[in-house]
Amino acid sequence: MPMRPLSLLLAAALSYWPGHSSGSSADTASTRQPVIVELFTSEGCSSCPPADSNLARLSSTQALNGIEVIALEEHVDYWNSQGWSDPFSSPDFSHRQEDYATVIHGGGIYTPQMIVDGRTQLIGSRAQEAHDQIRWAAASHHPRLLVTPVPSPKAQTRTFELRLDPATPSSTLSPLELWIAVTEKNLHSDVTGGENSGHTLQHAPVVRLLRKQHTLSLPLTAPVTFTVDLNRSWLPDNLTVVAFLSQPKSHQVEASGSVSLSQSM
């Protein structure tokens, strides 16, 4: 176990869970309600691979009717002293999890921990509970962000324009933090140490970059432009750019959207 505070207390039961229904071919991403699903995980944690698989299924199948699951697999670094140094880990993700622990009821710091739209938390391997919390988050009908690529001056730089989807409802909210992430799917590791030694671990979309851009307000009065610099080791066909707006103190997500680089090239 990691040498960190551990809490497996679950968030208080919510009073309403939207009913289950399966996806359909007519239910396209452009009409779905986006929900940010973060998973704090580590290749050094033996209980994490089932949670990674759970998030990967949510991301690849998009089987929750009317919902777009935007997966962010964030690898913490506090397991790195346990016999295996996770190549995808960063202290930034550990700090982000610590920030969530101060505001989400019943949370704490543990792996695998799933955070849904910055509002609720659960043990990441619990598939049915994850479905329920994602549906509950989607029922709030937050605005959808449209992330559109525009011409970039450099080969390893991508530029995007961010707007609110006019077809989704928007409230007046200020201030909100704009966060930009880049994820890469189809990553795996052959682990040679620690609790998962001897196993090949497959991952959900792994966060390669996560940064706070600046503070703004809703509704957006004009498009917002931002750029991301891509590492040459990242495969563009596997990359997704994610943008979301969250409350500065509670970290609750108020709007989100994404675009695949393979679709924007």
Secondary structure, 3 states (H helix, E strand, C coil): CCCCCCCCCCCCCCCCCCCCCECCCCCCHHHCEEEEEEEEECCCCCCCHHHHHHHHHHHHHCCECCEEEEEEEEECCCCCCCCCCCCCECHHHHHHHHHHHCCCCCCCCCCCEEEECCCEEEECCCHHHHHHHHHHHHCCCCCEEEEEEECCCCCCEEEEEEEECCCCCCCCEEEEEEEEEEEECCCEEECCCHHHCCCEEECCCEEEEEEEEEEEEECCCCCEEEEEECCCCCCHHHEEEEEEEECCCCCCEEEEEEEEHHHHC
